[in-house]
Amino acid sequence: MHPHRIEQLGVPHGIALALAVAALVAGLAWLAREAIRGHARLGLAACLLLATTPWLAPWYTIWALPLAAAEDDRQAQLLTLAFCAYLLPQTIPL
């Protein structure tokens, strides 16, 4: 829910920002619940933070990779790689 991407769809800035904040709050609530259960999902937390930040330089996604790699959670690792692949076109001009 990157605010800039939402704005590219024609959504006004204020609504795009509100959607990003709502996604961040919901994601943080889910991650907190997972942490209470004993499953700290650091790679997914990093992706959530990166996906909802108003300004994102594509190389910031590398922050999420070591966190996901350290986890023993294959799903988190695959989702982190998918998130990096989603941002890849921003770094490589076609």
N, CA, C and O of each residue as an XYZ file, in Angstrom:
376
protein
N       0.826     -1.184      0.000
C       0.000      0.000      0.000
C       0.870      1.246      0.000
O       0.638      2.156      0.797
N       1.832      1.306     -0.847
C       2.700      2.470     -0.963
C       1.852      3.664     -1.395
O       1.207      3.595     -2.441
N       1.830      4.755     -0.627
C       0.948      5.886     -0.922
C       1.124      6.446     -2.336
O       0.147      6.816     -2.988
N       2.368      6.506     -2.803
C       2.602      7.052     -4.140
C       1.960      6.177     -5.214
O       1.400      6.691     -6.182
N       2.038      4.878     -5.048
C       1.421      3.966     -6.023
C      -0.099      4.107     -6.025
O      -0.734      4.023     -7.076
N      -0.672      4.319     -4.854
C      -2.128      4.505     -4.764
C      -2.529      5.795     -5.470
O      -3.546      5.840     -6.161
N      -1.723      6.846     -5.292
C      -2.005      8.116     -5.960
C      -1.922      7.982     -7.475
O      -2.643      8.676     -8.191
N      -1.069      7.116     -7.972
C      -0.957      6.897     -9.412
C      -2.234      6.310     -9.992
O      -2.465      6.399    -11.198
N      -3.070      5.709     -9.142
C      -4.350      5.163     -9.595
C      -5.447      6.223     -9.625
O      -6.591      5.930     -9.972
N      -5.092      7.467     -9.257
C      -6.063      8.547     -9.292
C      -6.716      8.859     -7.957
O      -7.647      9.661     -7.894
N      -6.238      8.236     -6.896
C      -6.776      8.473     -5.561
C      -6.150      9.756     -5.013
O      -4.938      9.935     -5.123
N      -6.947     10.651     -4.426
C      -6.382     11.882     -3.851
C      -5.340     11.581     -2.774
O      -5.378     10.535     -2.126
N      -4.414     12.514     -2.598
C      -3.290     12.339     -1.679
C      -3.744     11.997     -0.263
O      -3.204     11.072      0.343
N      -4.711     12.712      0.268
C      -5.169     12.480      1.635
C      -5.740     11.088      1.833
O      -5.482     10.446      2.850
N      -6.507     10.624      0.875
C      -7.098      9.283      0.972
C      -6.018      8.214      0.819
O      -6.042      7.201      1.518
N      -5.075      8.437     -0.091
C      -3.979      7.479     -0.271
C      -3.161      7.360      1.006
O      -2.771      6.259      1.395
N      -2.903      8.474      1.653
C      -2.151      8.455      2.897
C      -2.940      7.761      4.008
O      -2.376      7.004      4.797
N      -4.248      8.024      4.063
C      -5.095      7.371      5.074
C      -5.138      5.856      4.858
O      -5.121      5.098      5.828
N      -5.192      5.411      3.618
C      -5.181      3.971      3.330
C      -3.862      3.332      3.758
O      -3.845      2.227      4.298
N      -2.764      4.033      3.513
C      -1.464      3.512      3.915
C      -1.360      3.425      5.438
O      -0.839      2.446      5.973
N      -1.856      4.448      6.131
C      -1.825      4.432      7.594
C      -2.707      3.304      8.127
O      -2.323      2.620      9.076
N      -3.875      3.102      7.534
C      -4.765      2.024      7.966
C      -4.104      0.662      7.753
O      -4.202     -0.215      8.611
N      -3.442      0.485      6.629
C      -2.739     -0.777      6.368
C      -1.600     -0.974      7.366
O      -1.371     -2.089      7.835
N      -0.889      0.100      7.691
C       0.197      0.008      8.660
C      -0.326     -0.371     10.039
O       0.242     -1.240     10.701
N      -1.402      0.274     10.475
C      -1.968     -0.023     11.792
C      -2.470     -1.467     11.852
O      -2.213     -2.176     12.826
N      -3.182     -1.899     10.818
C      -3.687     -3.276     10.794
C      -2.536     -4.279     10.773
O      -2.574     -5.290     11.475
N      -1.517     -3.998      9.968
C      -0.362     -4.887      9.903
C       0.402     -4.945     11.209
O       0.838     -6.016     11.629
N       0.568     -3.795     11.859
C       1.256     -3.784     13.144
C       0.469     -4.535     14.212
O       1.058     -5.205     15.060
N      -0.859     -4.428     14.176
C      -1.685     -5.173     15.131
C      -1.506     -6.674     14.910
O      -1.376     -7.428     15.875
N      -1.498     -7.110     13.663
C      -1.306     -8.526     13.362
C       0.090     -8.994     13.788
O       0.241    -10.069     14.368
N       1.111     -8.171     13.494
C       2.471     -8.535     13.872
C       2.634     -8.583     15.393
O       3.359     -9.433     15.910
N       1.967     -7.678     16.111
C       2.017     -7.697     17.575
C       1.377     -8.973     18.112
O       1.891     -9.584     19.048
N       0.270     -9.368     17.526
C      -0.394    -10.606     17.950
C       0.511    -11.815     17.696
O       0.598    -12.717     18.528
N       1.176    -11.826     16.553
C       2.114    -12.909     16.251
C       3.279    -12.926     17.239
O       3.718    -13.994     17.666
N       3.778    -11.745     17.602
C       4.890    -11.666     18.547
C       4.473    -12.158     19.928
O       5.252    -12.821     20.613
N       3.253    -11.840     20.336
C       2.753    -12.315     21.627
C       2.677    -13.839     21.633
O       2.902    -14.472     22.664
N       2.364    -14.413     20.501
C       2.302    -15.879     20.376
C       3.680    -16.514     20.259
O       3.801    -17.738     20.209
N       4.720    -15.684     20.214
C       6.078    -16.208     20.148
C       6.656    -16.303     18.756
O       7.690    -16.943     18.567
N       6.021    -15.685     17.774
C       6.503    -15.723     16.390
C       6.835    -14.309     15.927
O       6.021    -13.673     15.258
N       8.011    -13.815     16.271
C       8.433    -12.499     15.793
C       8.719    -12.616     14.297
O       9.581    -13.395     13.892
N       8.020    -11.866     13.495
C       8.144    -11.951     12.036
C       8.829    -10.697     11.530
O       8.191     -9.793     10.991
N      10.138    -10.659     11.714
C      10.913     -9.457     11.450
C      10.967     -9.098      9.962
O      10.897     -7.922      9.604
N      11.089    -10.092      9.111
C      11.120     -9.823      7.673
C       9.821     -9.206      7.186
O       9.835     -8.260      6.399
N       8.701     -9.739      7.650
C       7.406     -9.188      7.257
C       7.189     -7.805      7.864
O       6.572     -6.943      7.238
N       7.688     -7.590      9.072
C       7.584     -6.268      9.691
C       8.364     -5.236      8.875
O       7.893     -4.116      8.675
N       9.539     -5.608      8.411
C      10.332     -4.706      7.581
C       9.620     -4.419      6.258
O       9.614     -3.278      5.795
N       9.025     -5.434      5.654
C       8.270     -5.225      4.405
C       7.074     -4.310      4.629
O       6.785     -3.448      3.800
N       6.385     -4.493      5.736
C       5.242     -3.636      6.043
C       5.683     -2.189      6.188
O       5.038     -1.285      5.656
N       6.768     -1.968      6.899
C       7.284     -0.618      7.067
C       7.684     -0.017      5.729
O       7.371      1.141      5.451
N       8.364     -0.784      4.908
C       8.796     -0.288      3.604
C       7.616     -0.061      2.658
O       7.626      0.889      1.875
N       6.616     -0.913      2.724
C       5.473     -0.789      1.817
C       4.589      0.406      2.153
O       3.884      0.912      1.280
N       4.615      0.859      3.384
C       3.735      1.953      3.776
C       4.468      3.275      3.969
O       3.847      4.266      4.355
N       5.748      3.313      3.715
C       6.486      4.562      3.853
C       6.155      5.494      2.686
O       6.015      5.029      1.555
N       6.029      6.794      2.937
C       5.667      7.719      1.861
C       6.742      7.854      0.789
O       6.420      8.095     -0.374
N       7.988      7.708      1.151
C       9.065      7.822      0.173
C       9.960      6.609      0.317
O      10.452      6.320      1.408
N      10.171      5.903     -0.773
C      10.918      4.656     -0.719
C      11.952      4.611     -1.823
O      11.621      4.660     -3.008
N      13.188      4.518     -1.429
C      14.247      4.260     -2.393
C      14.327      2.736     -2.544
O      14.360      2.022     -1.542
N      14.359      2.239     -3.759
C      14.285      0.789     -3.978
C      15.357     -0.021     -3.255
O      15.102     -1.164     -2.876
N      16.542      0.538     -3.056
C      17.587     -0.242     -2.393
C      17.309     -0.451     -0.904
O      17.996     -1.243     -0.259
N      16.325      0.236     -0.354
C      15.948      0.018      1.045
C      15.379     -1.390      1.264
O      15.383     -1.889      2.389
N      14.901     -2.019      0.216
C      14.317     -3.353      0.380
C      15.337     -4.367      0.867
O      14.968     -5.405      1.416
N      16.609     -4.078      0.672
C      17.633     -5.009      1.149
C      17.606     -5.131      2.670
O      18.109     -6.113      3.215
N      17.033     -4.162      3.358
C      16.911     -4.247      4.813
C      16.066     -5.450      5.230
O      16.340     -6.074      6.255
N      15.067     -5.771      4.461
C      14.162     -6.856      4.825
C      14.766     -8.238      4.576
O      14.394     -9.198      5.251
N      15.673     -8.355      3.638
C      16.201     -9.668      3.262
C      16.950    -10.379      4.384
O      16.654    -11.547      4.636
N      17.899     -9.753      5.072
C      18.573    -10.500      6.141
C      17.647    -10.838      7.307
O      17.823    -11.864      7.964
N      16.666     -9.979      7.562
C      15.721    -10.279      8.636
C      14.884    -11.512      8.296
O      14.655    -12.372      9.147
N      14.436    -11.586      7.055
C      13.652    -12.750      6.637
C      14.521    -14.000      6.565
O      14.063    -15.096      6.886
N      15.767    -13.840      6.148
C      16.656    -14.999      6.046
C      16.968    -15.592      7.418
O      17.162    -16.801      7.549
N      17.014    -14.736      8.436
C      17.319    -15.219      9.787
C      16.156    -15.980     10.402
O      16.347    -16.763     11.332
N      14.957    -15.756      9.891
C      13.786    -16.443     10.429
C      13.717    -17.866      9.885
O      14.225    -18.158      8.802
N      13.102    -18.715     10.631
C      12.893    -20.087     10.172
C      11.467    -20.204      9.636
O      10.721    -21.113     10.000
N      11.109    -19.267      8.765
C       9.747    -19.186      8.240
C       9.833    -19.036      6.724
O      10.104    -17.953      6.207
N       9.602    -20.122      6.036
C       9.717    -20.124      4.571
C       8.735    -19.160      3.918
O       9.071    -18.519      2.921
N       7.532    -19.049      4.462
C       6.534    -18.142      3.906
C       7.011    -16.698      3.998
O       6.858    -15.942      3.038
N       7.577    -16.304      5.117
C       8.085    -14.941      5.272
C       9.225    -14.676      4.292
O       9.324    -13.586      3.727
N      10.070    -15.659      4.094
C      11.177    -15.496      3.156
C      10.665    -15.302      1.732
O      11.167    -14.450      0.999
N       9.668    -16.091      1.343
C       9.117    -15.974     -0.007
C       8.363    -14.661     -0.205
O       8.453    -14.053     -1.271
N       7.627    -14.223      0.805
C       6.915    -12.951      0.699
C       7.890    -11.777      0.625
O       7.631    -10.805     -0.084
N       8.989    -11.856      1.338
C      10.002    -10.805      1.278
C      10.638    -10.759     -0.104
O      10.855     -9.675     -0.646
N      10.935    -11.900     -0.671
C      11.480    -11.936     -2.033
C      10.470    -11.409     -3.041
O      10.845    -10.711     -3.983
N       9.191    -11.735     -2.857
C       8.153    -11.227     -3.758
C       8.055     -9.706     -3.661
O       7.873     -9.028     -4.672
N       8.173     -9.175     -2.456
C       8.134     -7.722     -2.278
C       9.318     -7.060     -2.988
O       9.158     -6.016     -3.621
N      10.489     -7.658     -2.885
C      11.661     -7.124     -3.584
C      11.466     -7.180     -5.102
O      11.845     -6.252     -5.817
N      10.876     -8.271     -5.583
C      10.610     -8.386     -7.017
C       9.602     -7.346     -7.476
O       9.695     -6.843     -8.595
N       8.639     -7.020     -6.618
C       7.645     -5.986     -6.930
C       8.333     -4.631     -7.117
O       7.934     -3.852     -7.983
N       9.351     -4.348     -6.323
C      10.041     -3.062     -6.412
C      11.167     -3.052     -7.438
O      11.709     -1.988     -7.737
N      11.525     -4.192     -7.975
C      12.625     -4.285     -8.914
C      12.471     -3.378    -10.147
O      13.457     -2.767    -10.560
N      11.282     -3.263    -10.749
C      11.164     -2.379    -11.914
C      11.471     -0.918    -11.626
O      11.787     -0.170    -12.552
N      11.390     -0.490    -10.378
C      11.751      0.887    -10.045
C      13.253      1.124    -10.126
O      13.695      2.253    -10.333
N      14.030      0.074     -9.964
C      15.491      0.222     -9.944
C      16.128     -0.019    -11.294
O      17.210      0.502    -11.570
N      15.486     -0.789    -12.132
C      16.055     -1.123    -13.430
C      15.202     -0.485    -14.524
O      14.100     -0.957    -14.801
N      15.700      0.579    -15.146
C      14.901      1.203    -16.205
C      14.797      0.292    -17.425
O      15.757     -0.375    -17.811
N      13.624      0.284    -18.009
C      13.404     -0.568    -19.196
C      13.592      0.209    -20.458
O      13.448     -0.341    -21.549
